[in-house]
């Protein structure tokens, strides 16, 4: 059961973040294998239409970049839509709405 939080894969290396996200997608039953899960991962959040998406899964995103995009991601997660992002580090002010997954 997914919590209504943004799931954040935290690691400095993008390839490791992608592997973490693949495991998360398999755990959430979006894919059967990590290879299938890799097909669902987009490079950035901006590759999704946030107004009409069923899930968001991006390998790289900085939560401090755009307040409007960050607010939309928070709203999607609160409604129960899976929001999985990768980041180099998770800032303290975003820990309350995030479920961090580390390698």
DRENKOLVEX-759196 format. One record per residue: residue in three letters; x, z, y of N, C-alpha, C in turn. Coordinates in steps of 0.05 Angstrom, whole numbers. Layout:
N
SITE type     nx     nz     ny    cax    caz    cay     cx     cz     cy
SITE  ala      X      Z      Y      X      Z      Y      X      Z      Y
...
! end
This chain:
103
SITE type     nx     nz     ny    cax    caz    cay     cx     cz     cy
SITE  unk     17      0    -24      0      0      0     18      0     25
SITE  unk     14    -19     42     29    -21     66     19     -2     88
SITE  unk     37     12    100     30     28    123     25     10    147
SITE  unk     11     20    166      6      3    190     29      6    210
SITE  unk     53      0    201     77      1    217     92    -26    214
SITE  unk    109    -31    233    127    -54    230    149    -46    211
SITE  unk    153    -63    191    175    -58    171    200    -72    182
SITE  unk    221    -56    186    245    -66    198    269    -64    179
SITE  unk    281    -87    173    305    -88    156    328    -86    175
SITE  unk    344    -65    172    366    -59    191    393    -63    178
SITE  unk    408    -82    188    436    -87    179    449   -105    199
SITE  unk    475   -102    204    488   -120    224    491   -149    214
SITE  unk    492   -153    188    496   -180    177    469   -193    171
SITE  unk    464   -217    180    439   -231    177    433   -237    147
SITE  unk    453   -244    132    448   -251    104    439   -226     88
SITE  unk    450   -203     94    441   -178     81    412   -172     90
SITE  unk    406   -176    116    379   -171    125    359   -189    110
SITE  unk    366   -214    106    349   -232     91    344   -222     63
SITE  unk    365   -212     50    361   -201     22    343   -177     22
SITE  unk    346   -160     43    328   -136     45    299   -145     49
SITE  unk    295   -165     66    268   -175     71    257   -188     46
SITE  unk    273   -202     31    264   -214      6    254   -193    -13
SITE  unk    268   -171    -16    260   -149    -33    233   -136    -23
SITE  unk    231   -134      3    206   -123     15    182   -141      8
SITE  unk    186   -168     11    165   -187      5    156   -186    -24
SITE  unk    175   -183    -42    169   -180    -70    154   -154    -75
SITE  unk    162   -132    -62    149   -106    -66    121   -107    -55
SITE  unk    116   -122    -33     89   -124    -22     72   -145    -35
SITE  unk     82   -158    -56     68   -179    -72     63   -204    -56
SITE  unk     79   -210    -36     77   -236    -23     91   -258    -40
SITE  unk    109   -250    -57    124   -269    -74    130   -255   -101
SITE  unk    135   -272   -121    142   -262   -147    172   -257   -151
SITE  unk    188   -274   -138    217   -272   -140    229   -273   -112
SITE  unk    254   -263   -109    267   -265    -84    271   -294    -74
SITE  unk    274   -313    -92    276   -341    -84    250   -351    -71
SITE  unk    228   -343    -83    202   -350    -71    199   -337    -43
SITE  unk    208   -312    -41    205   -297    -17    222   -310      6
SITE  unk    244   -322     -1    261   -334     20    247   -357     34
SITE  unk    228   -369     20    213   -391     33    194   -382     54
SITE  unk    188   -356     54    169   -345     74    183   -334     99
SITE  unk    209   -331     98    224   -319    120    231   -341    141
SITE  unk    224   -336    166    231   -354    188    254   -341    204
SITE  unk    269   -358    218    292   -347    234    284   -327    255
SITE  unk    263   -332    270    255   -314    292    224   -310    292
SITE  unk    215   -290    306    187   -284    309    173   -307    324
SITE  unk    187   -320    341    175   -342    357    168   -367    341
SITE  unk    175   -368    316    168   -390    298    140   -386    287
SITE  unk    127   -364    292    100   -358    283     81   -361    307
SITE  unk     56   -369    301     35   -368    321     22   -341    318
SITE  unk     30   -323    336     21   -295    334     -8   -290    338
SITE  unk    -22   -310    349    -51   -308    353    -66   -312    327
SITE  unk    -55   -328    308    -70   -335    284    -55   -332    258
SITE  unk    -35   -315    257    -19   -312    233    -30   -291    214
SITE  unk    -24   -294    189    -32   -275    168    -10   -256    161
SITE  unk     14   -263    168     37   -245    165     59   -255    184
SITE  unk     78   -237    189    101   -244    205    125   -235    190
SITE  unk    144   -252    185    168   -246    170    191   -261    183
SITE  unk    207   -247    199    229   -260    213    256   -246    207
SITE  unk    277   -261    204    303   -250    197    316   -237    221
SITE  unk    311   -246    245    325   -234    268    305   -231    291
SITE  unk    305   -206    302    289   -201    326    299   -176    339
SITE  unk    301   -176    365    309   -153    381    284   -142    394
SITE  unk    277   -118    388    252   -106    398    252   -102    428
SITE  unk    275   -103    440    277   -100    469    274   -126    484
SITE  unk    273   -149    471    273   -175    484    248   -179    501
SITE  unk    225   -180    489    201   -188    503    179   -166    499
SITE  unk    171   -152    520    151   -131    517    124   -143    507
SITE  unk    117   -167    516     91   -178    507     92   -185    477
SITE  unk    113   -197    468    115   -203    439    116   -177    423
SITE  unk    131   -157    433    133   -131    419    105   -119    417
SITE  unk     90   -119    438     63   -108    438     45   -123    418
SITE  unk     47   -149    417     31   -165    398     39   -158    369
SITE  unk     65   -154    364     73   -145    337     62   -118    330
SITE  unk     62    -99    349     51    -73    344     21    -75    338
SITE  unk      7    -92    353    -22    -95    348    -27   -107    320
SITE  unk    -12   -127    312    -15   -139    286    -11   -118    264
SITE  unk     11   -103    267     17    -82    247     -5    -61    246
SITE  unk    -16    -53    269    -37    -33    269    -63    -43    256
SITE  unk    -67    -70    257    -91    -81    243    -87    -85    213
SITE  unk    -63    -80    203    -57    -82    175    -44   -107    166
SITE  unk    -36   -124    185    -22   -149    179      7   -142    174
SITE  unk     19   -153    154     47   -147    148     65   -159    169
SITE  unk     81   -142    182    100   -150    202    127   -140    192
SITE  unk    144   -159    184    170   -152    173    191   -167    190
SITE  unk    209   -152    202    229   -164    219    256   -153    212
SITE  unk    277   -168    217    304   -159    214    317   -154    241
SITE  unk    333   -133    243    347   -127    267    374   -115    261
SITE  unk    393   -118    281    419   -107    277    419    -77    277
SITE  unk    403    -66    295    400    -37    297    373    -30    308
SITE  unk    362     -7    299    336      2    307    339     23    329
SITE  unk    330     18    353    332     37    374    313     60    370
SITE  unk    320     83    381    305    108    376    277    106    386
SITE  unk    272     92    408    245     91    419    225     75    402
SITE  unk    235     60    382    218     44    365    214     56    337
SITE  unk    226     79    332    225     91    305    197    101    298
SITE  unk    181    109    318    155    120    312    135     99    301
SITE  unk    139     74    308    120     53    299    133     36    277
SITE  unk    157     43    269    172     26    250    177     42    224
SITE  unk    179     26    203    187     37    177    214     23    171
SITE  unk    236     37    175    262     25    172    271     24    143
SITE  unk    283      1    136    294     -3    109    323    -10    113
SITE  unk    341      6    101    370      1    104    381     -8     77
SITE  unk    404    -21     79    418    -30     54    435     -6     44
! end
